[in-house]
């Protein structure tokens, strides 16, 4: 699905996700403070997790033609990425 987008639409998708990720990243930074990755770090992780979840779903043959399903997979991947890395950061800091 994502590979079938024209470059202009792909750039617009990345920009849209990045803007929303900055909003979520700033809110999460206000909540997590030093346990997080900063607003820009959270944004990068959200954006990376969003698109990686969609790419992984596509490689396993899951059809994401419905935008609601694509958003669900993407947001799930974004929050899972940030959650896993925050737990790893907390575990490493505890050692």
N, C-alpha and C positions, 0 to 999 in steps of 0.2 A: 504494500500500500504506500508506504512512505517513499519507496524507490520510484514510484510512478508519478510523483509530483514534479512539475516543472521547477527549475531553479528559483524563479521568482516566488512561486507559492511556497516552496520549501523555506526560503529566507523569511517570508512573512510568517510562516508557522513558528520558526525558531524565535523570531522577534516577539511574537505574541506570547509564546510560552515563557520567554525570558522576562518580559515585563511582569507577567503574573507571578513568576517565580521570585522576582525581586520583592514584590508585595508580600508573598508568603515568607520569604527569607527574612525580611525586616521584622515581620510579626514574630517569627520564631526566634530571632535574635533577641527581641525584647523579653521573651519568655525564658529562653535558655541561658542568656548572658554568656559567661565564660565557658559553659559546657557546649556551646554551639560552635559554629565556624565563621561567625560574622555574617552580615547581611549579604555581601557578595559571594562569600564561600557557600552559604546556604543556597543562593540563587544558582550558582554553577552546579551544585549537587542536585537541586530540583530539576534543572533543565536536562542535565545528563541522565538522571534517573528516568525522567519522563520519556525521552526518546529511546533510551536503551530498552525500556519495558515494551514499547511499541515494536521495536526491531526484533526483540526476542519473541514476542507473540507472533509476529509475521513469520519468523523462521520455523516456528512450530506449527504453522499452517492455520493459525487462528485468523479468521476473516474479520477485519476491522473496518468494513465499509460503513457501518453505522457509527456516526460521530460520538454518540453517547458511550458506546463500548470502547472506542479508542480513547476517550477521555478517562473512562474508568480505569483502563489498563495503565494509561500514562500517569495518572495521579497516584494510583496504587504503587507503581514503580518509583515515582518520585519520593513519596513519603517513606517507602521501604528503604530506599537508598540512604536518605538522611537518618532514619532511625537506626539502621545497622551501623552506619559509620559513627553516629553519636554514642552508641553502646560500645563500639570498639575503642573510641577515644576515651570514654570513661574507664574502661577496663585497663587500658594502657596507663592512664593517669594514676590509677589506684596501685599499680605495681611499683 
